[in-house]
Amino acid sequence: MNIPSNLKYTKDHEWIKIEGETAIVGITDFAQGELGDIVYVDVDTLDDTVEEGAVFGSVEAVKTVSDLFMPLTGEVIEFNEALEDEPELVNSDPYGKGWMIKIAISDSSQIENLLDAEAYQKLIKG
């Protein structure tokens, strides 16, 4: 299982890459594996400020729909439009081309609440 050490993680299986005042968000390799073949990614919060822990969208797999939770409070400034035509990128490249949103971070102190790779690995191993 791929858990890059340069990313932060949530207990809800989102990953976040901090780049100064902005961040890139997606779902983890573990999450996409649990969901199975992803057929649709829905993000209707573009240009909205979303609170930490609130739903920013959903991902639809063949057998289920799962909410996506905001790892940090911030404004959703970009949606990965490649997912409109190729939602399977979330399965094939969850940490690269399968990213979901970019956010402008509102409260950088919340970064301390995120898990590092080691803590996330412990979480999924139970």
Backbone hydrogen bonds, N-H to C=O, Kabsch-Sander energy under -0.5 kcal/mol:
donor,donor_aa,acceptor,acceptor_aa,energy
3,I,1,M,-0.6
7,L,4,P,-1.1
8,K,16,I,-2.5
9,Y,115,L,-2.4
10,T,14,E,-2.0
13,H,10,T,-1.6
15,W,26,G,-2.4
16,I,8,K,-2.4
17,K,24,I,-2.6
18,I,16,I,-0.6
19,E,22,T,-3.2
22,T,19,E,-1.6
23,A,103,I,-2.0
24,I,17,K,-2.1
25,V,101,I,-2.9
26,G,15,W,-1.7
28,T,13,H,-2.4
29,D,2,N,-0.5
32,Q,28,T,-2.5
33,G,29,D,-2.0
34,E,30,F,-2.1
35,L,31,A,-2.3
36,G,32,Q,-2.0
39,V,60,E,-3.0
40,Y,60,E,-1.6
42,D,58,S,-3.2
43,V,41,V,-0.6
45,T,56,F,-0.6
47,D,76,V,-3.4
48,D,45,T,-2.4
50,V,48,D,-0.6
50,V,74,G,-2.9
53,G,70,M,-3.3
54,A,51,E,-2.2
56,F,68,L,-2.6
57,G,68,L,-1.0
58,S,42,D,-2.8
59,V,66,S,-2.8
60,E,40,Y,-3.5
61,A,59,V,-0.5
61,A,64,T,-3.3
62,V,37,D,-1.6
66,S,59,V,-2.8
68,L,57,G,-2.9
70,M,54,A,-3.1
74,G,50,V,-1.9
75,E,104,A,-1.8
76,V,48,D,-2.7
77,I,75,E,-0.8
77,I,102,K,-2.3
78,E,102,K,-1.5
80,N,100,M,-2.6
81,E,79,F,-1.4
83,L,80,N,-1.9
84,E,81,E,-1.5
85,D,81,E,-0.6
85,D,82,A,-0.6
86,E,82,A,-2.1
89,L,86,E,-2.0
90,V,87,P,-1.8
91,N,88,E,-0.7
92,S,88,E,-2.4
93,D,89,L,-2.7
96,G,93,D,-1.5
98,G,93,D,-2.6
99,W,96,G,-1.5
100,M,25,V,-2.9
101,I,25,V,-1.7
102,K,78,E,-2.2
103,I,23,A,-2.8
104,A,75,E,-2.5
105,I,21,E,-2.6
105,I,103,I,-0.7
106,S,73,T,-2.6
107,D,73,T,-0.9
110,Q,107,D,-1.9
111,I,108,S,-1.5
112,E,109,S,-1.2
113,N,110,Q,-1.8
114,L,111,I,-1.6
115,L,9,Y,-3.2
120,Y,116,D,-2.5
121,Q,117,A,-2.4
122,K,118,E,-1.8
123,L,119,A,-1.9
124,I,120,Y,-2.2
125,K,121,Q,-1.4
126,G,122,K,-0.8
126,G,123,L,-0.8
